Amino acid sequence: MPLKVAAVVVATQGLFAVVFGAAEALNITSARAVMGATTALFFVAFGCGMVACAWGLARVRSWARGPVMLAQLMSLGLAWNFRGGETGWISVVLAVPAVIGLVGMLHPRSVEALNY
């Protein structure tokens, strides 16, 4: 069950990344065409990768563990950078799912299932 919770969290994070990338693509201006295009491409690719890893976790595939752990740790690092001031809410939005995902991945039943 903890691994399934982690998979749902990762899939949600991935879908949000895809939506953010699509929104970025729709707002590309000529003044920042290259930056907008590469940002949009990055977030869409990252989101699709996260969804694929969520699928792997839901099917108890050990290959998904590494990328998901890295993504959650990166999310915690970003949350740390946004702490305090006007961006404090962003920190919470990034940290809470990352912690839930990490707890789900590091739960003893999840570790046992993925090591099988």
BAKE-868434 format. One record per residue: residue number from 1; residue in one letter; x, y, z negated of N, C-alpha, C, O in turn. Coordinates in pm, whole numbers. Example, Ala and Ser with C-alpha at 12.3 -4.5 7.8 and 13.67 -1.06 7.14 Angstrom:
# residues 2
@num:1, residuo:a, n.c1:1319, n.c2:-569, n.c3:-780, ca.c1:1230, ca.c2:-450, ca.c3:-780, c.c1:1320, c.c2:-330, c.c3:-780, o.c1:1424, o.c2:-332, o.c3:-846 .
@num:2, residuo:s, n.c1:1285, n.c2:-225, n.c3:-708, ca.c1:1367, ca.c2:-106, ca.c3:-714, c.c1:1290, c.c2:3, c.c3:-787, o.c1:1341, o.c2:114, o.c3:-804 .
This chain:
# residues 116
@num:1, residuo:m, n.c1:80, n.c2:-121, n.c3:0, ca.c1:0, ca.c2:0, ca.c3:0, c.c1:84, c.c2:128, c.c3:0, o.c1:51, o.c2:221, o.c3:74 .
@num:2, residuo:p, n.c1:192, n.c2:137, n.c3:-80, ca.c1:271, ca.c2:260, ca.c3:-78, c.c1:332, c.c2:288, c.c3:59, o.c1:347, o.c2:403, o.c3:99 .
@num:3, residuo:l, n.c1:366, n.c2:182, n.c3:131, ca.c1:423, ca.c2:199, ca.c3:264, c.c1:318, c.c2:252, c.c3:361, o.c1:349, o.c2:332, o.c3:450 .
@num:4, residuo:k, n.c1:194, n.c2:209, n.c3:344, ca.c1:85, ca.c2:260, ca.c3:428, c.c1:60, c.c2:408, c.c3:401, o.c1:34, o.c2:485, o.c3:493 .
@num:5, residuo:v, n.c1:67, n.c2:448, n.c3:274, ca.c1:51, ca.c2:589, ca.c3:239, c.c1:161, c.c2:671, c.c3:304, o.c1:136, o.c2:777, o.c3:360 .
@num:6, residuo:a, n.c1:285, n.c2:621, n.c3:296, ca.c1:398, ca.c2:690, ca.c3:360, c.c1:375, c.c2:700, c.c3:511, o.c1:405, o.c2:803, o.c3:571 .
@num:7, residuo:a, n.c1:324, n.c2:595, n.c3:571, ca.c1:298, ca.c2:596, ca.c3:715, c.c1:194, c.c2:702, c.c3:752, o.c1:209, o.c2:772, o.c3:852 .
@num:8, residuo:v, n.c1:90, n.c2:714, n.c3:671, ca.c1:-14, ca.c2:815, ca.c3:698, c.c1:45, c.c2:956, c.c3:684, o.c1:16, o.c2:1043, o.c3:766 .
@num:9, residuo:v, n.c1:125, n.c2:977, n.c3:582, ca.c1:188, ca.c2:1109, ca.c3:562, c.c1:280, c.c2:1142, c.c3:680, o.c1:276, o.c2:1253, o.c3:731 .
@num:10, residuo:v, n.c1:360, n.c2:1046, n.c3:722, ca.c1:453, ca.c2:1068, ca.c3:834, c.c1:377, c.c2:1094, c.c3:963, o.c1:415, o.c2:1181, o.c3:1042 .
@num:11, residuo:a, n.c1:269, n.c2:1020, n.c3:986, ca.c1:188, ca.c2:1043, ca.c3:1106, c.c1:127, c.c2:1183, c.c3:1104, o.c1:123, o.c2:1251, o.c3:1207 .
@num:12, residuo:t, n.c1:81, n.c2:1226, n.c3:989, ca.c1:24, ca.c2:1361, ca.c3:976, c.c1:131, c.c2:1467, c.c3:1002, o.c1:105, o.c2:1565, o.c3:1072 .
@num:13, residuo:q, n.c1:249, n.c2:1448, n.c3:947, ca.c1:359, ca.c2:1541, ca.c3:972, c.c1:392, c.c2:1546, c.c3:1121, o.c1:414, o.c2:1653, o.c3:1178 .
@num:14, residuo:g, n.c1:394, n.c2:1430, n.c3:1183, ca.c1:424, ca.c2:1424, ca.c3:1326, c.c1:319, c.c2:1495, c.c3:1410, o.c1:353, o.c2:1568, o.c3:1503 .
@num:15, residuo:l, n.c1:193, n.c2:1475, n.c3:1376, ca.c1:86, ca.c2:1542, ca.c3:1450, c.c1:92, c.c2:1693, c.c3:1433, o.c1:69, o.c2:1768, o.c3:1529 .
@num:16, residuo:f, n.c1:123, n.c2:1739, n.c3:1313, ca.c1:138, ca.c2:1883, ca.c3:1292, c.c1:254, c.c2:1938, c.c3:1373, o.c1:245, o.c2:2049, o.c3:1426 .
@num:17, residuo:a, n.c1:362, n.c2:1863, n.c3:1383, ca.c1:477, ca.c2:1908, ca.c3:1463, c.c1:440, c.c2:1918, c.c3:1610, o.c1:480, o.c2:2013, o.c3:1678 .
@num:18, residuo:v, n.c1:365, n.c2:1821, n.c3:1660, ca.c1:321, ca.c2:1825, ca.c3:1801, c.c1:230, c.c2:1945, c.c3:1824, o.c1:244, o.c2:2015, o.c3:1925 .
@num:19, residuo:v, n.c1:138, n.c2:1970, n.c3:1733, ca.c1:47, ca.c2:2085, ca.c3:1746, c.c1:127, c.c2:2215, c.c3:1742, o.c1:100, o.c2:2307, o.c3:1819 .
@num:20, residuo:f, n.c1:224, n.c2:2223, n.c3:1653, ca.c1:308, ca.c2:2343, ca.c3:1645, c.c1:386, c.c2:2362, c.c3:1775, o.c1:396, o.c2:2474, o.c3:1826 .
@num:21, residuo:g, n.c1:441, n.c2:2254, n.c3:1829, ca.c1:514, ca.c2:2263, ca.c3:1956, c.c1:424, c.c2:2306, c.c3:2070, o.c1:464, o.c2:2385, o.c3:2155 .
@num:22, residuo:a, n.c1:303, n.c2:2254, n.c3:2073, ca.c1:208, ca.c2:2293, ca.c3:2178, c.c1:169, c.c2:2440, c.c3:2164, o.c1:159, o.c2:2512, o.c3:2263 .
@num:23, residuo:a, n.c1:148, n.c2:2484, n.c3:2040, ca.c1:115, ca.c2:2626, ca.c3:2018, c.c1:232, c.c2:2714, c.c3:2060, o.c1:211, o.c2:2821, o.c3:2117 .
@num:24, residuo:e, n.c1:351, n.c2:2671, n.c3:2031, ca.c1:470, ca.c2:2747, ca.c3:2074, c.c1:477, c.c2:2753, c.c3:2225, o.c1:510, o.c2:2858, o.c3:2281 .
@num:25, residuo:a, n.c1:448, n.c2:2644, n.c3:2291, ca.c1:451, ca.c2:2642, ca.c3:2438, c.c1:348, c.c2:2737, c.c3:2497, o.c1:373, o.c2:2799, o.c3:2601 .
@num:26, residuo:l, n.c1:234, n.c2:2749, n.c3:2433, ca.c1:129, ca.c2:2838, ca.c3:2483, c.c1:161, c.c2:2986, c.c3:2459, o.c1:98, o.c2:3073, o.c3:2519 .
@num:27, residuo:n, n.c1:259, n.c2:3013, n.c3:2373, ca.c1:293, ca.c2:3152, ca.c3:2340, c.c1:430, c.c2:3193, c.c3:2391, o.c1:490, o.c2:3287, o.c3:2338 .
@num:28, residuo:i, n.c1:480, n.c2:3125, n.c3:2491, ca.c1:611, ca.c2:3161, ca.c3:2549, c.c1:595, c.c2:3290, c.c3:2629, o.c1:504, o.c2:3305, o.c3:2710 .
@num:29, residuo:t, n.c1:686, n.c2:3382, n.c3:2604, ca.c1:688, ca.c2:3507, ca.c3:2681, c.c1:815, c.c2:3512, c.c3:2764, o.c1:911, o.c2:3440, o.c3:2737 .
@num:30, residuo:s, n.c1:816, n.c2:3597, n.c3:2864, ca.c1:934, ca.c2:3608, ca.c3:2951, c.c1:1055, c.c2:3660, c.c3:2874, o.c1:1168, o.c2:3631, o.c3:2912 .
@num:31, residuo:a, n.c1:1033, n.c2:3734, n.c3:2767, ca.c1:1144, ca.c2:3788, ca.c3:2688, c.c1:1218, c.c2:3680, c.c3:2611, o.c1:1335, o.c2:3697, o.c3:2577 .
@num:32, residuo:r, n.c1:1151, n.c2:3570, n.c3:2583, ca.c1:1214, ca.c2:3460, ca.c3:2509, c.c1:1175, c.c2:3325, c.c3:2569, o.c1:1137, o.c2:3232, o.c3:2498 .
@num:33, residuo:a, n.c1:1186, n.c2:3317, n.c3:2699, ca.c1:1142, ca.c2:3196, ca.c3:2770, c.c1:1224, c.c2:3073, c.c3:2731, o.c1:1168, o.c2:2968, o.c3:2704 .
@num:34, residuo:v, n.c1:1355, n.c2:3086, n.c3:2729, ca.c1:1440, ca.c2:2970, ca.c3:2699, c.c1:1421, c.c2:2926, c.c3:2555, o.c1:1406, o.c2:2807, o.c3:2528 .
@num:35, residuo:m, n.c1:1423, n.c2:3021, n.c3:2461, ca.c1:1405, ca.c2:2987, ca.c3:2320, c.c1:1268, c.c2:2925, c.c3:2296, o.c1:1256, o.c2:2827, o.c3:2224 .
@num:36, residuo:g, n.c1:1165, n.c2:2983, n.c3:2356, ca.c1:1030, ca.c2:2930, ca.c3:2339, c.c1:1015, c.c2:2791, c.c3:2396, o.c1:953, o.c2:2704, o.c3:2335 .
@num:37, residuo:a, n.c1:1073, n.c2:2769, n.c3:2513, ca.c1:1062, ca.c2:2638, ca.c3:2578, c.c1:1138, c.c2:2531, c.c3:2500, o.c1:1086, o.c2:2421, o.c3:2481 .
@num:38, residuo:t, n.c1:1259, n.c2:2562, n.c3:2456, ca.c1:1337, ca.c2:2461, ca.c3:2383, c.c1:1275, c.c2:2434, c.c3:2245, o.c1:1277, o.c2:2320, o.c3:2198 .
@num:39, residuo:t, n.c1:1222, n.c2:2537, n.c3:2182, ca.c1:1156, ca.c2:2517, ca.c3:2053, c.c1:1033, c.c2:2429, c.c3:2069, o.c1:1011, o.c2:2336, o.c3:1992 .
@num:40, residuo:a, n.c1:953, n.c2:2460, n.c3:2169, ca.c1:833, ca.c2:2380, ca.c3:2195, c.c1:870, c.c2:2235, c.c3:2226, o.c1:809, o.c2:2143, o.c3:2172 .
@num:41, residuo:l, n.c1:968, n.c2:2215, n.c3:2311, ca.c1:1011, ca.c2:2080, ca.c3:2347, c.c1:1063, c.c2:2005, c.c3:2225, o.c1:1033, o.c2:1887, o.c3:2207 .
@num:42, residuo:f, n.c1:1142, n.c2:2073, n.c3:2141, ca.c1:1195, ca.c2:2009, ca.c3:2021, c.c1:1082, c.c2:1960, c.c3:1930, o.c1:1082, o.c2:1845, o.c3:1887 .
@num:43, residuo:f, n.c1:987, n.c2:2048, n.c3:1900, ca.c1:882, ca.c2:2012, ca.c3:1806, c.c1:789, c.c2:1904, c.c3:1862, o.c1:742, o.c2:1818, o.c3:1787 .
@num:44, residuo:v, n.c1:762, n.c2:1907, n.c3:1991, ca.c1:680, ca.c2:1801, ca.c3:2051, c.c1:754, c.c2:1667, c.c3:2046, o.c1:696, o.c2:1565, o.c3:2010 .
@num:45, residuo:a, n.c1:883, n.c2:1668, n.c3:2082, ca.c1:962, ca.c2:1545, ca.c3:2078, c.c1:977, c.c2:1493, c.c3:1935, o.c1:962, o.c2:1374, o.c3:1910 .
@num:46, residuo:f, n.c1:1006, n.c2:1583, n.c3:1842, ca.c1:1019, ca.c2:1545, ca.c3:1701, c.c1:888, c.c2:1487, c.c3:1649, o.c1:888, o.c2:1384, o.c3:1582 .
@num:47, residuo:g, n.c1:777, n.c2:1552, n.c3:1680, ca.c1:646, ca.c2:1503, ca.c3:1635, c.c1:613, c.c2:1367, c.c3:1692, o.c1:563, o.c2:1280, o.c3:1621 .
@num:48, residuo:c, n.c1:641, n.c2:1348, n.c3:1821, ca.c1:615, ca.c2:1217, ca.c3:1882, c.c1:703, c.c2:1109, c.c3:1819, o.c1:659, o.c2:996, o.c3:1799 .
@num:49, residuo:g, n.c1:827, n.c2:1145, n.c3:1788, ca.c1:915, ca.c2:1050, ca.c3:1719, c.c1:864, c.c2:1014, c.c3:1581, o.c1:872, o.c2:898, o.c3:1539 .
@num:50, residuo:m, n.c1:813, n.c2:1113, n.c3:1510, ca.c1:758, ca.c2:1087, ca.c3:1377, c.c1:634, c.c2:997, c.c3:1385, o.c1:617, o.c2:907, o.c3:1302 .
@num:51, residuo:v, n.c1:549, n.c2:1021, n.c3:1483, ca.c1:431, ca.c2:937, ca.c3:1500, c.c1:474, c.c2:793, c.c3:1533, o.c1:415, o.c2:698, o.c3:1482 .
@num:52, residuo:a, n.c1:575, n.c2:779, n.c3:1617, ca.c1:626, ca.c2:645, ca.c3:1651, c.c1:682, c.c2:576, c.c3:1526, o.c1:661, o.c2:456, o.c3:1507 .
@num:53, residuo:c, n.c1:753, n.c2:651, n.c3:1443, ca.c1:806, ca.c2:593, ca.c3:1320, c.c1:694, c.c2:558, c.c3:1222, o.c1:702, o.c2:458, o.c3:1151 .
@num:54, residuo:a, n.c1:589, n.c2:639, n.c3:1219, ca.c1:474, ca.c2:608, ca.c3:1134, c.c1:410, c.c2:477, c.c3:1179, o.c1:370, o.c2:395, o.c3:1097 .
@num:55, residuo:w, n.c1:400, n.c2:460, n.c3:1310, ca.c1:348, ca.c2:335, ca.c3:1365, c.c1:436, c.c2:218, c.c3:1320, o.c1:386, o.c2:112, o.c3:1282 .
@num:56, residuo:g, n.c1:569, n.c2:239, n.c3:1325, ca.c1:662, ca.c2:135, ca.c3:1281, c.c1:646, c.c2:103, c.c3:1133, o.c1:650, o.c2:-13, o.c3:1094 .
@num:57, residuo:l, n.c1:629, n.c2:205, n.c3:1051, ca.c1:609, ca.c2:181, ca.c3:908, c.c1:480, c.c2:106, c.c3:883, o.c1:475, o.c2:16, o.c3:799 .
@num:58, residuo:a, n.c1:375, n.c2:142, n.c3:953, ca.c1:246, ca.c2:76, ca.c3:934, c.c1:254, c.c2:-71, c.c3:971, o.c1:179, o.c2:-153, o.c3:918 .
@num:59, residuo:r, n.c1:345, n.c2:-105, n.c3:1059, ca.c1:363, ca.c2:-245, ca.c3:1100, c.c1:485, c.c2:-309, c.c3:1034, o.c1:531, o.c2:-415, o.c3:1075 .
@num:60, residuo:v, n.c1:535, n.c2:-243, n.c3:930, ca.c1:647, ca.c2:-290, ca.c3:848, c.c1:769, c.c2:-323, c.c3:936, o.c1:821, o.c2:-434, o.c3:930 .
@num:61, residuo:r, n.c1:811, n.c2:-228, n.c3:1014, ca.c1:931, ca.c2:-242, ca.c3:1097, c.c1:1044, c.c2:-166, c.c3:1031, o.c1:1033, o.c2:-46, o.c3:1005 .
@num:62, residuo:s, n.c1:1153, n.c2:-234, n.c3:1004, ca.c1:1264, ca.c2:-173, ca.c3:930, c.c1:1333, c.c2:-62, c.c3:1009, o.c1:1396, o.c2:25, o.c3:948 .
@num:63, residuo:w, n.c1:1325, n.c2:-61, n.c3:1142, ca.c1:1391, ca.c2:42, ca.c3:1222, c.c1:1335, c.c2:181, c.c3:1193, o.c1:1403, o.c2:281, o.c3:1219 .
@num:64, residuo:a, n.c1:1214, n.c2:191, n.c3:1141, ca.c1:1151, ca.c2:320, ca.c3:1115, c.c1:1201, c.c2:384, c.c3:986, o.c1:1185, o.c2:505, o.c3:965 .
@num:65, residuo:r, n.c1:1260, n.c2:306, n.c3:900, ca.c1:1300, ca.c2:356, ca.c3:768, c.c1:1401, c.c2:470, c.c3:775, o.c1:1381, o.c2:573, o.c3:710 .
@num:66, residuo:g, n.c1:1506, n.c2:455, n.c3:849, ca.c1:1612, ca.c2:556, ca.c3:856, c.c1:1565, c.c2:691, c.c3:907, o.c1:1586, o.c2:792, o.c3:840 .
@num:67, residuo:p, n.c1:1502, n.c2:695, n.c3:1024, ca.c1:1455, ca.c2:825, ca.c3:1073, c.c1:1355, c.c2:893, c.c3:980, o.c1:1356, o.c2:1016, o.c3:966 .
@num:68, residuo:v, n.c1:1269, n.c2:815, n.c3:917, ca.c1:1170, ca.c2:874, ca.c3:827, c.c1:1238, c.c2:929, c.c3:702, o.c1:1205, o.c2:1040, o.c3:658 .
@num:69, residuo:m, n.c1:1331, n.c2:856, n.c3:646, ca.c1:1403, ca.c2:905, ca.c3:529, c.c1:1476, c.c2:1035, c.c3:563, o.c1:1471, o.c2:1130, o.c3:486 .
@num:70, residuo:l, n.c1:1543, n.c2:1039, n.c3:676, ca.c1:1615, ca.c2:1158, ca.c3:718, c.c1:1520, c.c2:1276, c.c3:736, o.c1:1549, o.c2:1387, o.c3:690 .
@num:71, residuo:a, n.c1:1408, n.c2:1254, n.c3:800, ca.c1:1311, ca.c2:1361, ca.c3:823, c.c1:1255, c.c2:1414, c.c3:690, o.c1:1236, o.c2:1535, o.c3:675 .
@num:72, residuo:q, n.c1:1229, n.c2:1326, n.c3:595, ca.c1:1177, ca.c2:1369, ca.c3:466, c.c1:1281, c.c2:1449, c.c3:388, o.c1:1249, o.c2:1548, o.c3:323 .
@num:73, residuo:l, n.c1:1405, n.c2:1406, n.c3:395, ca.c1:1512, ca.c2:1479, ca.c3:326, c.c1:1536, c.c2:1615, c.c3:391, o.c1:1563, o.c2:1713, o.c3:322 .
@num:74, residuo:m, n.c1:1526, n.c2:1621, n.c3:523, ca.c1:1537, ca.c2:1750, ca.c3:592, c.c1:1422, c.c2:1841, c.c3:551, o.c1:1441, o.c2:1961, o.c3:533 .
@num:75, residuo:s, n.c1:1304, n.c2:1785, n.c3:538, ca.c1:1188, ca.c2:1863, ca.c3:497, c.c1:1207, c.c2:1920, c.c3:356, o.c1:1170, o.c2:2034, o.c3:329 .
@num:76, residuo:l, n.c1:1266, n.c2:1841, n.c3:268, ca.c1:1295, ca.c2:1892, ca.c3:134, c.c1:1398, c.c2:2004, c.c3:137, o.c1:1387, o.c2:2101, o.c3:62 .
@num:77, residuo:g, n.c1:1497, n.c2:1991, n.c3:223, ca.c1:1596, ca.c2:2097, ca.c3:239, c.c1:1534, c.c2:2226, c.c3:291, o.c1:1566, o.c2:2335, o.c3:243 .
@num:78, residuo:l, n.c1:1445, n.c2:2214, n.c3:388, ca.c1:1374, ca.c2:2331, ca.c3:439, c.c1:1285, c.c2:2391, c.c3:330, o.c1:1276, o.c2:2514, o.c3:317 .
@num:79, residuo:a, n.c1:1220, n.c2:2307, n.c3:252, ca.c1:1135, ca.c2:2356, ca.c3:144, c.c1:1218, c.c2:2437, c.c3:44, o.c1:1174, o.c2:2540, o.c3:-5 .
@num:80, residuo:w, n.c1:1336, n.c2:2389, n.c3:16, ca.c1:1424, ca.c2:2459, ca.c3:-77, c.c1:1458, c.c2:2599, c.c3:-23, o.c1:1463, o.c2:2695, o.c3:-99 .
@num:81, residuo:n, n.c1:1481, n.c2:2610, n.c3:106, ca.c1:1514, ca.c2:2739, ca.c3:167, c.c1:1398, c.c2:2837, c.c3:165, o.c1:1419, o.c2:2958, o.c3:162 .
@num:82, residuo:f, n.c1:1274, n.c2:2787, n.c3:167, ca.c1:1157, ca.c2:2873, ca.c3:169, c.c1:1104, c.c2:2907, c.c3:29, o.c1:1005, o.c2:2980, o.c3:18 .
@num:83, residuo:r, n.c1:1167, n.c2:2858, n.c3:-75, ca.c1:1115, ca.c2:2879, ca.c3:-211, c.c1:1120, c.c2:3027, c.c3:-249, o.c1:1209, o.c2:3101, o.c3:-207 .
@num:84, residuo:g, n.c1:1025, n.c2:3067, n.c3:-328, ca.c1:1021, ca.c2:3204, ca.c3:-381, c.c1:968, c.c2:3306, c.c3:-283, o.c1:973, o.c2:3286, o.c3:-161 .
@num:85, residuo:g, n.c1:919, n.c2:3414, n.c3:-336, ca.c1:873, ca.c2:3525, ca.c3:-253, c.c1:749, c.c2:3492, c.c3:-171, o.c1:666, o.c2:3410, o.c3:-210 .
@num:86, residuo:e, n.c1:740, n.c2:3558, n.c3:-57, ca.c1:623, ca.c2:3542, ca.c3:28, c.c1:616, c.c2:3406, c.c3:98, o.c1:510, o.c2:3366, o.c3:145 .
@num:87, residuo:t, n.c1:727, n.c2:3337, n.c3:104, ca.c1:730, ca.c2:3208, ca.c3:174, c.c1:720, c.c2:3090, c.c3:78, o.c1:743, o.c2:2976, o.c3:119 .
@num:88, residuo:g, n.c1:687, n.c2:3115, n.c3:-47, ca.c1:677, ca.c2:3006, ca.c3:-144, c.c1:574, c.c2:2901, c.c3:-107, o.c1:595, o.c2:2783, o.c3:-135 .
@num:89, residuo:w, n.c1:466, n.c2:2942, n.c3:-46, ca.c1:362, ca.c2:2846, ca.c3:-7, c.c1:413, c.c2:2750, c.c3:100, o.c1:373, o.c2:2634, o.c3:104 .
@num:90, residuo:i, n.c1:501, n.c2:2799, n.c3:187, ca.c1:559, ca.c2:2712, ca.c3:290, c.c1:642, c.c2:2603, c.c3:223, o.c1:642, o.c2:2487, o.c3:266 .
@num:91, residuo:s, n.c1:712, n.c2:2641, n.c3:118, ca.c1:793, ca.c2:2545, ca.c3:43, c.c1:706, c.c2:2432, c.c3:-11, o.c1:744, o.c2:2315, o.c3:-4 .
@num:92, residuo:v, n.c1:591, n.c2:2467, n.c3:-64, ca.c1:500, ca.c2:2365, ca.c3:-119, c.c1:446, c.c2:2276, c.c3:-7, o.c1:439, o.c2:2154, o.c3:-22 .
@num:93, residuo:v, n.c1:407, n.c2:2338, n.c3:106, ca.c1:352, ca.c2:2263, ca.c3:219, c.c1:454, c.c2:2165, c.c3:275, o.c1:417, o.c2:2058, o.c3:324 .
@num:94, residuo:l, n.c1:581, n.c2:2200, n.c3:269, ca.c1:686, ca.c2:2110, ca.c3:318, c.c1:725, c.c2:2005, c.c3:213, o.c1:748, o.c2:1889, o.c3:247 .
@num:95, residuo:a, n.c1:732, n.c2:2046, n.c3:87, ca.c1:785, ca.c2:1957, ca.c3:-16, c.c1:687, c.c2:1847, c.c3:-58, o.c1:728, o.c2:1733, o.c3:-77 .
@num:96, residuo:v, n.c1:561, n.c2:1880, n.c3:-73, ca.c1:465, ca.c2:1781, ca.c3:-125, c.c1:455, c.c2:1658, c.c3:-36, o.c1:467, o.c2:1546, o.c3:-86 .
@num:97, residuo:p, n.c1:433, n.c2:1673, n.c3:97, ca.c1:428, ca.c2:1552, ca.c3:179, c.c1:563, c.c2:1479, c.c3:184, o.c1:567, o.c2:1357, o.c3:193 .
@num:98, residuo:a, n.c1:672, n.c2:1555, n.c3:180, ca.c1:804, ca.c2:1490, ca.c3:182, c.c1:824, c.c2:1403, c.c3:59, o.c1:874, o.c2:1291, o.c3:69 .
@num:99, residuo:v, n.c1:785, n.c2:1454, n.c3:-56, ca.c1:798, ca.c2:1376, ca.c3:-179, c.c1:705, c.c2:1254, c.c3:-176, o.c1:746, o.c2:1144, o.c3:-215 .
@num:100, residuo:i, n.c1:582, n.c2:1272, n.c3:-129, ca.c1:490, ca.c2:1158, ca.c3:-118, c.c1:548, c.c2:1053, c.c3:-23, o.c1:544, o.c2:934, o.c3:-52 .
@num:101, residuo:g, n.c1:601, n.c2:1098, n.c3:89, ca.c1:661, ca.c2:1005, ca.c3:185, c.c1:781, c.c2:931, c.c3:127, o.c1:795, o.c2:810, o.c3:145 .
@num:102, residuo:l, n.c1:867, n.c2:1005, n.c3:56, ca.c1:984, ca.c2:940, ca.c3:-5, c.c1:945, c.c2:843, c.c3:-113, o.c1:1001, o.c2:733, o.c3:-122 .
@num:103, residuo:v, n.c1:849, n.c2:880, n.c3:-197, ca.c1:804, ca.c2:788, ca.c3:-303, c.c1:743, c.c2:662, c.c3:-240, o.c1:768, o.c2:551, o.c3:-287 .
@num:104, residuo:g, n.c1:664, n.c2:680, n.c3:-136, ca.c1:607, ca.c2:564, ca.c3:-68, c.c1:713, c.c2:475, c.c3:-5, o.c1:701, o.c2:352, o.c3:-6 .
@num:105, residuo:m, n.c1:817, n.c2:537, n.c3:50, ca.c1:925, ca.c2:459, ca.c3:113, c.c1:1015, c.c2:390, c.c3:11, o.c1:1064, o.c2:279, o.c3:35 .
@num:106, residuo:l, n.c1:1036, n.c2:455, n.c3:-103, ca.c1:1129, ca.c2:401, ca.c3:-203, c.c1:1061, c.c2:316, c.c3:-310, o.c1:1127, o.c2:267, o.c3:-402 .
@num:107, residuo:h, n.c1:931, n.c2:298, n.c3:-298, ca.c1:859, ca.c2:210, ca.c3:-391, c.c1:915, c.c2:68, c.c3:-375, o.c1:944, o.c2:24, o.c3:-264 .
@num:108, residuo:p, n.c1:931, n.c2:-3, n.c3:-486, ca.c1:989, ca.c2:-138, ca.c3:-477, c.c1:920, c.c2:-231, c.c3:-377, o.c1:987, o.c2:-309, o.c3:-309 .
@num:109, residuo:r, n.c1:787, n.c2:-225, n.c3:-368, ca.c1:717, ca.c2:-311, ca.c3:-271, c.c1:752, c.c2:-272, c.c3:-128, o.c1:762, o.c2:-358, o.c3:-40 .
@num:110, residuo:s, n.c1:769, n.c2:-142, n.c3:-104, ca.c1:805, ca.c2:-96, ca.c3:31, c.c1:946, c.c2:-139, c.c3:66, o.c1:973, o.c2:-187, o.c3:177 .
@num:111, residuo:v, n.c1:1037, n.c2:-123, n.c3:-29, ca.c1:1176, ca.c2:-163, ca.c3:-5, c.c1:1183, c.c2:-312, c.c3:23, o.c1:1253, o.c2:-355, o.c3:115 .
@num:112, residuo:e, n.c1:1110, n.c2:-390, n.c3:-55, ca.c1:1108, ca.c2:-535, ca.c3:-34, c.c1:1051, c.c2:-572, c.c3:103, o.c1:1104, o.c2:-659, o.c3:172 .
@num:113, residuo:a, n.c1:943, n.c2:-507, n.c3:139, ca.c1:878, ca.c2:-537, ca.c3:268, c.c1:971, c.c2:-501, c.c3:384, o.c1:980, o.c2:-577, o.c3:481 .
@num:114, residuo:l, n.c1:1037, n.c2:-387, n.c3:376, ca.c1:1123, ca.c2:-344, ca.c3:486, c.c1:1255, c.c2:-419, c.c3:492, o.c1:1320, o.c2:-422, o.c3:596 .
@num:115, residuo:n, n.c1:1296, n.c2:-480, n.c3:382, ca.c1:1420, ca.c2:-559, ca.c3:382, c.c1:1398, c.c2:-701, c.c3:428, o.c1:1494, o.c2:-775, o.c3:447 .
@num:116, residuo:y, n.c1:1273, n.c2:-741, n.c3:447, ca.c1:1242, ca.c2:-879, ca.c3:484, c.c1:1286, c.c2:-909, c.c3:621, o.c1:1267, o.c2:-1021, o.c3:668 .
